[in-house]
Amino acid sequence: MIKNLVAQRLASHGLLTPKDHVLASLRQTVGIQAQAQKEAELNLALRTMDLTKGELTALYQEYKIVRSWANRWTLHLLTYEDWELLVNARQNERLPKGYYQGQKNLAERILPFIKNELCMKKRVSKSELAKLVAYEFPEFSFKGYCFNAIIQQMTQQGIAFVEANSSQRDHVLVYVEHFKRVPVEAAIQELIQRYLIGFAPAKLEDFTKWAGLKMTTVRPIWKAMNVDEAEDISTDVKEKIRNQTFIAARFDSLLTGYSDKTWLTPADKISEMWTKNGFLLAPVIFDGQLIGRWSYSISDEHIDFLVEHWLPFDEEQFSEKASVVARFLNKEIRQTKARLI
């Protein structure tokens, strides 16, 4: 029996009906987690009709899609407008002191220096900024995470975002000339509304887990909005889910957007989806149930798929979904293997 909760959330996430344009897909879940950018792009391709890399590249170059540390201090791809929204909603947050590794006072002096350099040059790579900081602040130690923390703080303050198609090791920061600042309460209220469109049905605990915001900050706003947390699903949507296959790539918001992992992942299978070092694997859903995970390997012009599953699934339907991935990556499917785990 397909649960109402599963059917509604698959529909809310845009997996039931892919969008016509990638910006609409990106807005649906208010960004896509992107510490592994290829996986983020695959999650967009699985939610968007006929998405190409060329289309994404053009949007990156126009800064209609940007990269930044966002929810839970993790990297995301976002529309520029949603980046502004998240920065405003999180404007009272502070990075954990441990990120600065004993150099917080020095970091607070370095940040305005970097801001000034960005203001003059408009876009600067991380490596270029490191050279400038090393010259001006020879006492600063680049060992550990502190320099990254300074860059994160700049994006969190709305000073700059990361150029989406720049290297994740040497990302390029782009200075923001006219950031639109709004009160934090108004931004959180809008963020809640947007979250409920892309993740409903959901509870307060789900939103705070997804956003990484403090419960004490969000609760009064949530209550004032009189949010309806009930499951409301039509028979038509449940029938569209029945006996159908859905897949997402790694780090998908289906598995990061809620406080309770077991809404989709059986408790005894959590270790099959979350690795010990924190990697979230790619889900395969059939007939409203998580039945396993999938992965791929690429060689030359070909791509091979592997499905590791604990419940039966429709191999033909999986192949149809896998073809979306292959087409986006411009590869030809060579084989798809299945293995019971």
C-alpha positions, 0 to 999 in steps of 0.5 A, a space after each residue: 500500500 502506497 503511503 499518502 506521505 510518500 505520494 505527496 512528497 514525491 509530487 511536491 519534489 517535482 519527481 512525478 512531473 518534471 518541469 519545463 525549465 531548470 530554473 523552475 526545478 531549482 526553485 521547487 526545492 529552493 536549491 540543490 545540495 552541491 558539495 558534489 556538483 555533478 550529482 546536483 546537476 543530475 538531480 536537476 536533469 531528473 527534474 527537468 525536461 530535456 535539460 542539457 549541460 549547455 543550458 546550465 552553462 549559459 545560466 551559470 555564466 549569466 549568474 542566474 544560477 549561483 553556488 553558495 554555502 546555504 542550508 546547514 552550511 552546505 554548498 548548494 546550487 541556487 537561483 540568484 533570487 533564492 540565494 538572496 532569500 536564504 542569506 536574509 533568512 540566515 542573517 543572524 546565524 554565526 559560523 561555529 567558533 571551531 571553524 576559525 581554529 583560534 584565529 577568529 580575531 584575525 579573521 575579522 580583520 581579514 574579511 573587510 580586506 577581502 571585501 575591499 579587494 572584491 569590490 575593486 576587482 568584482 570577481 576573484 579566485 580563492 587562490 588569488 585571495 589567499 596570495 593577497 591575504 598571505 602578503 598582507 597578514 603574514 601571521 595568518 595560518 592557512 592550515 585547517 579550515 579558517 580561510 574557508 570559514 572566512 569565505 563562507 562568512 562572506 557568502 553568508 553576509 551577502 557580500 559575494 556568491 561563488 561562480 557556479 561553474 568555477 572549480 570547487 577547490 579554487 572557486 571564484 567569488 563574485 562581488 554583489 553590487 546591490 544585495 537586497 536586504 529584508 528583515 529576517 522574520 519576513 525572509 523566514 516566513 517566505 522561506 517557510 512558504 517556499 519550503 512547503 511548496 517543495 516538501 509538503 507535507 512537512 512539520 516545523 521539525 522538518 523545516 528547521 532540520 532542512 534549513 539549519 535554523 534554530 527552533 526558537 527563532 522559527 517556532 513563533 513565525 511558524 505558529 503565526 502562519 498557522 501552517 497546515 501540517 496535514 497530509 492531503 493527497 488525491 487518489 489520482 496522485 497515488 495512482 500515478 505513483 503506483 508501480 512507477 519508478 523514481 530515482 534521484 542522484 546522491 545528496 538529494 533533498 528527498 533524503 536531506 529535507 526532513 527530520 525523520 529519515 524513516 519516512 522513506 528509508 526503513 530503519 534497518 536500511 539507513 546504513 545502506 543509504 548513508 555511508 560512515 563518512 557522510 555520503 548520501 547515496 542515490 535512491 531508487 523508489 518503486 511503487 512508493 517504496 525505497 527499494 535500493 540505491 544506484 550508481 554509475 561508472 563512466 569510461 570513454 563514451 559509455 556509462 554503466 549502471 548498477 542497482 543494489 536493491 533489497 526489494 524487487 523493482 522494474 528494470 525496464 522503468 529503471 532503464 528509462 530513468 537511467 537514460 535521462 542521466 546518460 543523455 545529460 552526460 552525453 554517454 551511451 548506456 553499455 550495461 545495467 546490472 542489478 545486485 541483491 543486497 
